[in-house]
Amino acid sequence: MKLRLATHIWLWALHEPERLTALVRDARQSPENELWLSPISVWEAAMLAERGRVVVTSDVQAWVGELLAALPRREAPLTFEVVLMSRRLESAHQDSADQFIAASACVYELTLVAADERLLGAKGHSTLTNR
């Protein structure tokens, strides 16, 4: 299975793994599954650190680099197709970053792993709920 990790799932996996359900933890650790992340999640992580919503003990850029190195993953790039898909999704979620995350799951045919019901509510992709 190809798993598109929402930003919060990526951060929890590395810093608060107890917040992951057994199902998500097992799926994330299975060697049969691919983990995918988009540049939007990297941007969100950096923004969280810069705003003090995530405590980091080093430079934000170095911290993000450590996060990327700590979890083997494939990149789901932000492309024209992803941007256009973000505008077509049926979702009540108005957060642009989350719309791009859901759209990347659609475009790259990935299973979106998330806990946010609004993010999981977008149509057009499969989901794995961390609830």
N, C-alpha and C positions, 0 to 999 in steps of 0.2 A: 504494500500500500504506500502511496505517496502522500505524506502528511505535511500540510502547510500549517506551520505553527503560528498562531497569533502571537503578537508581541508579548502579552502577559504570560502565555504558556512557555515561551522561550526563556523569559526571565525567571519564572518560577522553577523551571527545570534545572536551572543552574544555581539559583540562590535560595529557593524555598520549595524543594521537591515534595515536601509534605503537603503542599497545596494541590498537588496533582492526584487525581483519582488513580486507583490501581489500574484501571483500564487504559488510561492515558499514559501512565508511567510505563506499563508493559509494552504498549504500542510504540512509544518513543524509543525504548531500549531494544526492541526486536531488530535483529540484523536483517530481517526480511523487508523492513520498511525503510523508505527514504525520507529524510527530513528536509523540508524546504523552508526558506526564509526569504523575505524580500527586502530591498533597500529601505522600504517604508518602516519596517520594524527596527532597523538600525537607527534611522532618524528618530523614531519614537523613543527608543532607549536613551539616545543622547539627550533628547529634550527632557525626559524624565529626570535624568541626572543633573542637567543644567538647572532645572527648576527646583531641585532638592527633594523631589518626590521619590527618588531612589538615592540612597546614600552610597557614595563611592569614596574610596580612600586614595584614589590616584586621579590623574588627569582623565577627563571624560573620554578623550580619543583613545588613550591607552586602555581604559576600562572596556570600551566597546571592542577594541581589538582583542582583548582577552576573552570576551564573551564569544566572539566569532571563532576564535581558536579552540575554545573549550567544547564546542559542539559541532561534530561533522554535519555538514548540510550542503544542499544545493541551493543555488540562487534562482529566485523567481523574479526576474528583472521587471522594472516598471517600464512598460512599452506603450506605444500608441494604442495598441489593442487593449491592454489592461485599463488604460485611462478611459477609453470609450466604453468598455464594459462596465466600469464603475458608475457610469451615468445611466446604464440600462437596467441595473439590478433593482429588483423589487425589494426594498428594505425601508424600514422606518428609521434606520440609523442615519444620522446626519453627519457623523464624524468622517471627514474626508479620508484620513489615514485608514480607518476601518473599511471604508468603501473600497479603497485600493487593495487592501488585504483580501477581502471577499472576492473582488474581481480577479485577483491573481489566482485564487483557487479555481475560479471558473475557467479562465483562459488556459491554465496549465493542467487542468483536469486533476486537481489535488483535493484531498480530503482536508477540510479546514478543522483544525483543533483549537477550540476556544471554550471559555466559560461564560462569556458575555452573550446573553440571550439575544440582544439586538444584533450583534454580529452574526450569530448563528441563524438568525431569521431570514437572511438574504437567500433568495432562491437561485438555483442554477449550479450548485455544487453539493457534494456530500459533506457531512460533518461528523466529527467525533467530539462529543460534549464532555467537558470536564465539570460535571455536576454530580 
